[in-house]
Amino acid sequence: MKPRQLLFAALLLTQAACAVDFDLLITNAQIADGSGKPLVSGSIAVKGGKIVAVGKIDGTADSVIDAGGKVAAPGFIDVHTHSEDICQNPVAENFLRMGVTTIITGNCGHSRTDVAKFFQEIAEAKVALNVATLIGHNSVRKEGMGGIFIRAPDEAQLMTMKAIVDQAMKDGAVGLSTGLIYVPGSFAKTDEIIALAKVAAAHDGIYVSHMRHETVKIFDALDEFIRVVREAGIRGEVSHIKLSGPTAWGKAGEVLAVLDKARAEGLKITHDQYAYTASSTGLRQLIPDSALEGVREDYLARIADPKQKAEIIAKMAEIRERQGRKDYGYAVIAKFKTDPALNGKTIPEAAKIVRGADTLEDQIELILDIEARGGAGAVFHGMDEKDLQTFMKHPLTMIASDGGPRRLGEDVPHPRSYGNNARVLSRYVRELKLLSIEEAVRRMTSLPAQTFRLKDRGQLKVGAFADIVIFDPAKVSDPSTFNDPHHYAEGFSDVIVNGGVVIRDGKLTEVRSGGPLRKHQAADLPGGL
């Protein structure tokens, strides 16, 4: 053999000796594969961003994580977030720290309508997790009609709205969302929603709805939701399923019975839920929708007119009576840019500070004034724990935060953005034993992936994307509280997104391996809902 040939042979032998089988190998894990099957001991091998082996594995890897007997599960999929600002906080550490590797934004009817541009921005921002989006009806209606109007769209405007939905679906949106308690969505008739849902259905999208009522009138809202699903020929998802207000409490079983009946008739319907008895949205939801039509100047003119203001206050009284409320003590200001000193205060407490008294009249005046000064976000303590648990036990209820990216110390937000998944695993799995670990993991992984057609995600199996979370079920906790929300979840040691280790041994790395998740990347998932 010539010297040159000997040198080449030696080089090949050296390369073979240095070659490794995998990019990453997770060993000594209790594997919850996402299917709901019992935990099994084993290892997980990753190469090229995908899982290439699960079980007993021989081979070498560039990096090895010894799980130490902790649980390894698919990365959690949060199907209900409000993360249109993800590019301003691309790490989204609050999600990662509770095991979430994929989020779906555009919920409750509010979204970016320029989906292609949104996805491009996500790619350029190098986000740390996967981001999918819905196309929001409220945003579509406002753009298609050129403003916030009570009236129905004319034929040309409806065609424009359909075109926006169609383009969004072509650009990769996973479905259509509605927020029927928010203007301008609350002004829409059912036929309008069905027309747009049919467009999403043509692309195998899903219809996701914050229904028109979650109070004692929820059964009217369910009838409308089911009608949309049936007539549009589309899969349906009830957003953050709940019962708000004392007059509605105790009806969770009846709500599920209505949905189960619709499923028995052949409709494909699921629901999601957060693990808290308080909601969070704009404080303006305490004000009648009719007062909010048009632009801010229209609102200011209405509350400046004694007759119109009296009508607004009378409607507010009707809402309180229907919900069984005597005042607004259940509402807590979360984010008021104009006067941050009020953040964390109940409406009566804030009224006492601003107006010197906390009477019902002073509370109402404060609410109207806050909206006039730019509006505020709020937390509303309005649900019953028994209803929450009834909904959670249903096998088609997914776990979703209804939160968004958070920065430590900013405002006084709902704790769900920090602790939702951890709270399920600590309180409802470990403490109350309402769900098993395997079932809770299924609700956070394979069920969302099947429902939203997220291809090759949600399970630890060969060929799936390597979205993986490792946690200690004995130590998982949610230290974030309503009064002190800015604390990351605990007990999650390692988080992997598309094969990239973004959290290693409890420490955030520099890896940013997430990105946009388009519909055509999420199509053709066999089976499931």
DRENDOGU-459245 format. One line per 10 residues: their letters; for each residue x, y, z of C-alpha. Coordinates in nm, 2 decimals. Layout:
<rs>
A = X:Y:Z; ...
</rs>
This chain:
<rs>
MKPRQLLFAA = 0.00:0.00:0.00; 0.14:0.34:-0.10; 0.20:0.60:0.17; -0.09:0.81:0.04; -0.32:0.52:0.07; -0.19:0.44:0.42; -0.26:0.80:0.53; -0.61:0.78:0.39; -0.68:0.45:0.56; -0.55:0.59:0.89
LLLTQAACAV = -0.77:0.89:0.85; -1.08:0.67:0.80; -1.00:0.46:1.10; -0.95:0.78:1.31; -1.29:0.92:1.20; -1.46:0.58:1.27; -1.31:0.58:1.62; -1.43:0.93:1.69; -1.78:0.89:1.54; -2.08:0.89:1.77
DFDLLITNAQ = -2.41:0.73:1.72; -2.64:1.01:1.85; -2.64:1.39:1.92; -2.80:1.34:2.26; -2.87:1.04:2.48; -3.11:1.06:2.78; -3.05:0.77:3.01; -3.20:0.64:3.34; -3.54:0.79:3.27; -3.90:0.70:3.36
IADGSGKPLV = -4.06:0.75:3.02; -4.41:0.89:2.99; -4.44:0.86:2.62; -4.75:1.08:2.59; -4.99:0.80:2.50; -5.12:0.76:2.85; -4.95:0.42:2.88; -4.77:0.34:3.22; -4.42:0.47:3.28; -4.14:0.25:3.16
SGSIAVKGGK = -3.77:0.27:3.24; -3.54:0.34:2.95; -3.34:0.58:2.74; -3.41:0.82:2.45; -3.17:0.88:2.17; -3.18:1.20:1.95; -3.01:1.27:1.62; -3.08:1.55:1.37; -3.35:1.70:1.59; -3.56:1.39:1.60
IVAVGKIDGT = -3.60:1.09:1.82; -3.42:0.79:1.67; -3.45:0.53:1.95; -3.65:0.47:2.27; -3.60:0.20:2.53; -3.28:0.00:2.59; -3.02:0.17:2.38; -2.65:0.10:2.31; -2.44:0.36:2.15; -2.24:0.68:2.21
ADSVIDAGGK = -2.35:1.04:2.20; -2.21:1.39:2.18; -2.41:1.48:2.50; -2.56:1.26:2.77; -2.82:1.36:3.02; -2.86:1.12:3.31; -3.23:1.16:3.42; -3.16:1.00:3.75; -3.49:0.83:3.76; -3.69:1.14:3.69
VAAPGFIDVH = -3.98:1.14:3.44; -3.90:1.21:3.07; -4.21:1.32:2.87; -4.28:1.49:2.54; -4.25:1.87:2.56; -4.58:2.01:2.67; -4.80:2.18:2.41; -5.00:2.48:2.53; -5.29:2.52:2.29; -5.42:2.84:2.44
THSEDICQNP = -5.18:3.13:2.47; -5.18:3.50:2.39; -4.83:3.53:2.25; -4.85:3.78:1.96; -4.56:3.96:2.14; -4.33:3.65:2.14; -4.07:3.83:1.93; -4.03:4.09:2.21; -3.96:3.81:2.46; -3.83:3.52:2.24
VAENFLRMGV = -3.69:3.31:2.52; -4.03:3.29:2.69; -3.86:3.14:2.99; -4.18:3.12:3.19; -4.32:2.87:2.95; -3.99:2.67:2.92; -3.96:2.65:3.30; -4.29:2.46:3.32; -4.20:2.22:3.04; -4.38:2.39:2.75
TTIITGNCGH = -4.20:2.35:2.42; -4.48:2.44:2.18; -4.74:2.72:2.21; -5.04:2.81:2.00; -5.13:3.18:1.99; -5.41:3.38:1.82; -5.68:3.27:2.06; -6.00:3.44:2.17; -6.04:3.60:1.83; -5.73:3.82:1.85
SRTDVAKFFQ = -5.43:3.74:1.63; -5.19:3.87:1.38; -5.37:3.88:1.04; -5.04:3.89:0.85; -4.95:3.53:0.93; -4.66:3.49:0.68; -4.49:3.80:0.81; -4.55:3.69:1.17; -4.38:3.36:1.11; -4.09:3.53:0.94
EIAEAKVALN = -4.05:3.76:1.24; -4.05:3.45:1.47; -3.78:3.28:1.26; -3.57:3.60:1.27; -3.61:3.64:1.64; -3.48:3.29:1.71; -3.74:3.20:1.96; -3.67:2.92:2.21; -3.99:2.72:2.15; -4.22:2.63:1.87
VATLIGHNSV = -4.50:2.88:1.78; -4.82:2.80:1.59; -5.11:3.04:1.54; -5.48:3.06:1.48; -5.64:3.34:1.28; -5.86:3.55:1.50; -6.21:3.65:1.40; -6.21:3.97:1.60; -5.89:4.09:1.42; -6.03:3.98:1.08
RKEGMGGIFI = -6.36:4.16:1.14; -6.20:4.48:1.24; -5.97:4.47:0.94; -6.23:4.36:0.70; -6.49:4.61:0.81; -6.25:4.90:0.88; -6.34:4.94:1.24; -6.55:4.82:1.53; -6.92:4.81:1.43; -7.23:4.65:1.57
RAPDEAQLMT = -7.38:4.60:1.23; -7.32:4.29:1.01; -7.06:4.31:0.73; -7.19:4.38:0.38; -7.12:4.13:0.10; -6.79:4.29:0.00; -6.67:4.31:0.36; -6.76:3.95:0.42; -6.57:3.85:0.11; -6.27:4.04:0.24
MKAIVDQAMK = -6.29:3.87:0.57; -6.31:3.53:0.40; -6.00:3.62:0.19; -5.80:3.71:0.50; -5.89:3.38:0.67; -5.81:3.19:0.35; -5.47:3.35:0.31; -5.39:3.30:0.68; -5.47:2.93:0.65; -5.25:2.91:0.33
DGAVGLSTGL = -4.97:3.08:0.52; -4.99:2.81:0.79; -5.25:2.91:1.06; -5.39:2.60:1.23; -5.75:2.72:1.25; -5.99:3.00:1.32; -6.06:3.14:1.67; -6.34:3.35:1.81; -6.37:3.56:2.11; -6.74:3.63:2.13
IYVPGSFAKT = -6.74:3.83:2.46; -6.50:4.08:2.30; -6.58:4.36:2.06; -6.61:4.35:1.76; -6.66:3.97:1.77; -6.95:4.00:2.02; -7.14:4.20:1.75; -7.12:3.91:1.50; -7.42:3.69:1.42; -7.38:3.31:1.40
DEIIALAKVA = -7.41:3.30:1.02; -7.10:3.52:0.99; -6.90:3.29:1.20; -7.01:2.98:1.01; -6.91:3.14:0.68; -6.56:3.20:0.81; -6.53:2.87:0.98; -6.61:2.70:0.64; -6.31:2.87:0.50; -6.09:2.73:0.78
AAHDGIYVSH = -6.25:2.39:0.74; -6.15:2.37:0.37; -5.79:2.38:0.49; -5.85:2.11:0.76; -5.84:2.38:1.03; -6.00:2.38:1.37; -6.26:2.62:1.51; -6.15:2.74:1.86; -6.40:2.95:2.05; -6.41:3.16:2.36
MRHETVKIFD = -6.79:3.12:2.36; -7.04:3.40:2.39; -7.13:3.32:2.75; -6.95:3.13:3.03; -7.21:3.24:3.29; -7.56:3.10:3.36; -7.63:3.16:2.99; -7.36:2.91:2.89; -7.61:2.66:2.74; -7.71:2.92:2.48
ALDEFIRVVR = -7.34:2.96:2.39; -7.30:2.59:2.36; -7.59:2.57:2.12; -7.42:2.83:1.90; -7.08:2.66:1.93; -7.22:2.32:1.83; -7.42:2.48:1.54; -7.10:2.63:1.40; -6.91:2.30:1.42; -7.20:2.11:1.26
EAGIRGEVSH = -7.28:2.35:0.98; -6.92:2.44:0.90; -6.81:2.08:0.90; -6.52:2.16:1.12; -6.35:2.02:1.44; -6.43:2.23:1.75; -6.24:2.33:2.06; -6.40:2.51:2.36; -6.15:2.75:2.50; -6.08:2.75:2.87
IKLSGPTAWG = -6.39:2.56:2.96; -6.54:2.71:3.28; -6.84:2.85:3.47; -6.82:3.21:3.58; -7.02:3.36:3.86; -7.20:3.20:4.15; -7.53:3.16:3.96; -7.36:2.93:3.72; -7.16:2.71:3.96; -7.24:2.35:3.99
KAGEVLAVLD = -7.34:2.30:3.63; -7.01:2.15:3.50; -7.17:1.80:3.46; -7.45:1.94:3.25; -7.21:2.13:3.03; -7.01:1.82:2.96; -7.33:1.62:2.90; -7.42:1.86:2.62; -7.08:1.83:2.46; -7.08:1.45:2.50
KARAEGLKIT = -7.42:1.43:2.33; -7.28:1.63:2.04; -6.98:1.40:2.02; -7.21:1.10:2.02; -7.38:1.25:1.71; -7.04:1.25:1.53; -6.90:1.59:1.60; -6.53:1.62:1.68; -6.52:1.85:1.99; -6.25:1.89:2.26
HDQYAYTASS = -6.18:2.16:2.53; -5.90:2.31:2.72; -5.86:2.44:3.07; -5.63:2.62:3.31; -5.59:2.50:3.67; -5.71:2.81:3.85; -6.04:2.94:3.97; -5.97:3.29:3.84; -5.97:3.42:3.49; -5.79:3.72:3.34
TGLRQLIPDS = -5.88:3.96:3.06; -5.94:4.33:3.01; -6.13:4.52:3.28; -6.35:4.66:2.99; -6.54:4.33:3.00; -6.73:4.48:3.30; -6.86:4.75:3.06; -7.15:4.67:2.81; -7.03:4.60:2.46; -7.26:4.86:2.31
ALEGVREDYL = -7.06:5.13:2.50; -6.74:5.02:2.32; -6.85:5.04:1.96; -6.64:5.26:1.74; -6.32:5.44:1.86; -6.22:5.57:2.20; -6.37:5.91:2.13; -6.71:5.75:2.09; -6.68:5.59:2.43; -6.57:5.91:2.59
ARIADPKQKA = -6.88:6.09:2.44; -7.11:5.82:2.57; -6.99:5.84:2.93; -6.99:6.22:2.91; -7.36:6.21:2.82; -7.57:6.17:3.14; -7.85:5.98:2.96; -7.61:5.73:2.78; -7.40:5.69:3.10; -7.71:5.60:3.30
EIIAKMAEIR = -7.80:5.34:3.04; -7.44:5.19:3.06; -7.46:5.18:3.44; -7.80:5.01:3.43; -7.67:4.74:3.20; -7.37:4.69:3.43; -7.62:4.63:3.71; -7.80:4.37:3.50; -7.47:4.18:3.44; -7.39:4.18:3.81
ERQGRKDYGY = -7.74:4.05:3.90; -7.72:3.78:3.64; -7.38:3.67:3.78; -7.49:3.69:4.14; -7.25:3.98:4.22; -7.31:4.26:4.46; -7.00:4.46:4.37; -6.66:4.43:4.20; -6.45:4.29:4.48; -6.38:3.98:4.28
AVIAKFKTDP = -6.18:4.19:4.02; -5.81:4.27:4.07; -5.62:4.52:3.85; -5.33:4.34:3.69; -5.18:4.60:3.44; -5.28:4.96:3.43; -5.01:5.15:3.24; -5.15:5.49:3.33; -5.13:5.43:3.71; -4.92:5.12:3.79
ALNGKTIPEA = -4.96:5.19:4.16; -5.31:5.03:4.13; -5.17:4.70:4.00; -5.26:4.42:4.24; -5.55:4.61:4.40; -5.91:4.50:4.39; -6.16:4.74:4.24; -6.29:4.85:4.59; -5.93:4.90:4.71; -5.84:5.10:4.40
AKIVRGADTL = -6.16:5.31:4.43; -6.07:5.39:4.79; -5.72:5.51:4.68; -5.84:5.71:4.38; -6.18:5.84:4.49; -6.16:5.82:4.86; -6.45:5.57:4.89; -6.52:5.21:4.79; -6.90:5.23:4.75; -7.05:5.06:4.45
EDQIELILDI = -7.10:5.39:4.28; -6.73:5.47:4.33; -6.63:5.13:4.19; -6.84:5.19:3.88; -6.69:5.54:3.83; -6.34:5.40:3.86; -6.41:5.12:3.60; -6.55:5.37:3.35; -6.26:5.61:3.42; -5.99:5.34:3.38
EARGGAGAVF = -6.13:5.25:3.03; -6.13:5.62:2.95; -5.76:5.64:3.04; -5.65:5.36:2.82; -5.79:5.05:2.99; -5.64:4.78:3.21; -5.59:4.41:3.24; -5.75:4.24:3.54; -5.78:3.91:3.72; -6.13:3.79:3.80
HGMDEKDLQT = -6.19:3.55:4.08; -6.51:3.39:3.96; -6.50:3.01:3.94; -6.57:2.71:4.17; -6.31:2.45:4.25; -6.56:2.16:4.22; -6.65:2.27:3.86; -6.28:2.30:3.78; -6.21:1.94:3.89; -6.52:1.81:3.71
FMKHPLTMIA = -6.40:1.96:3.38; -6.04:1.84:3.45; -6.14:1.47:3.49; -6.30:1.46:3.14; -6.06:1.27:2.91; -6.09:1.53:2.63; -5.99:1.83:2.84; -5.64:1.96:2.76; -5.42:2.17:2.99; -5.36:2.52:2.86
SDGGPRRLGE = -5.25:2.84:3.04; -5.44:3.12:2.86; -5.12:3.31:2.93; -4.83:3.46:2.75; -4.46:3.54:2.77; -4.38:3.71:3.10; -4.09:3.92:3.23; -4.00:3.88:3.60; -4.14:4.17:3.80; -4.35:4.33:3.53
DVPHPRSYGN = -4.71:4.41:3.64; -4.92:4.17:3.86; -5.03:3.91:3.61; -5.23:3.59:3.66; -4.99:3.32:3.79; -5.10:3.07:3.52; -4.83:3.20:3.28; -4.57:3.08:3.52; -4.72:2.78:3.69; -5.01:2.62:3.50
NARVLSRYVR = -4.86:2.29:3.40; -4.66:2.26:3.72; -4.98:2.32:3.92; -5.16:2.03:3.75; -4.87:1.80:3.82; -4.83:1.91:4.18; -5.18:1.97:4.30; -5.40:1.76:4.08; -5.17:1.47:4.02; -4.94:1.44:4.33
ELKLLSIEEA = -5.16:1.59:4.60; -5.52:1.52:4.50; -5.46:1.23:4.27; -5.73:1.35:4.04; -5.52:1.24:3.74; -5.23:1.00:3.70; -4.89:1.13:3.58; -4.94:0.94:3.26; -5.29:1.09:3.20; -5.18:1.44:3.28
VRRMTSLPAQ = -4.89:1.41:3.04; -5.13:1.28:2.77; -5.35:1.59:2.82; -5.05:1.81:2.77; -4.89:1.63:2.48; -5.05:1.38:2.24; -5.40:1.50:2.28; -5.31:1.86:2.18; -5.09:1.73:1.90; -5.37:1.51:1.76
TFRLKDRGQL = -5.64:1.78:1.80; -5.44:2.06:1.63; -5.28:1.83:1.38; -4.92:1.89:1.50; -4.74:1.62:1.30; -4.47:1.42:1.48; -4.51:1.60:1.81; -4.66:1.50:2.14; -4.51:1.16:2.18; -4.18:1.00:2.25
KVGAFADIVI = -4.15:0.77:1.96; -3.91:0.71:1.67; -3.95:0.97:1.40; -4.10:1.24:1.63; -3.94:1.58:1.68; -3.72:1.58:1.99; -3.93:1.80:2.21; -3.86:1.65:2.56; -3.90:1.76:2.92; -3.75:1.60:3.23
FDPAKVSDPS = -3.91:1.66:3.56; -3.91:1.53:3.92; -4.27:1.45:4.00; -4.20:1.47:4.37; -4.05:1.82:4.35; -4.26:1.99:4.08; -4.42:2.30:4.22; -4.58:2.63:4.13; -4.46:2.90:4.37; -4.63:3.17:4.16
TFNDPHHYAE = -4.93:3.31:4.34; -5.19:3.58:4.27; -5.04:3.82:4.51; -4.68:3.73:4.42; -4.69:3.58:4.06; -4.33:3.63:3.94; -4.18:3.30:4.02; -4.08:3.03:3.77; -4.21:2.67:3.82; -3.98:2.43:3.99
GFSDVIVNGG = -3.89:2.07:3.94; -3.81:2.08:3.57; -3.44:2.01:3.52; -3.40:1.97:3.14; -3.60:2.10:2.84; -3.52:2.00:2.48; -3.67:2.17:2.18; -3.62:2.01:1.83; -3.32:1.84:1.97; -3.16:2.15:2.12
VVIRDGKLTE = -3.11:2.16:2.50; -3.25:2.50:2.60; -3.25:2.41:2.98; -2.98:2.18:3.11; -2.97:2.07:3.48; -3.19:2.36:3.57; -2.99:2.63:3.39; -3.10:2.82:3.08; -2.86:2.77:2.79; -2.78:2.99:2.49
VRSGGPLRKH = -2.96:2.74:2.26; -3.27:2.88:2.07; -3.40:2.59:1.87; -3.76:2.68:1.83; -3.94:2.86:1.55; -4.26:2.90:1.35; -4.48:2.59:1.33; -4.69:2.62:1.01; -5.01:2.43:0.92; -4.84:2.24:0.63
QAADLPGGL = -4.58:2.12:0.88; -4.87:2.01:1.10; -5.09:1.83:0.85; -5.18:1.47:0.79; -5.15:1.34:1.15; -5.31:0.99:1.13; -5.59:0.91:1.37; -5.69:1.12:1.67; -5.96:1.39:1.67
</rs>
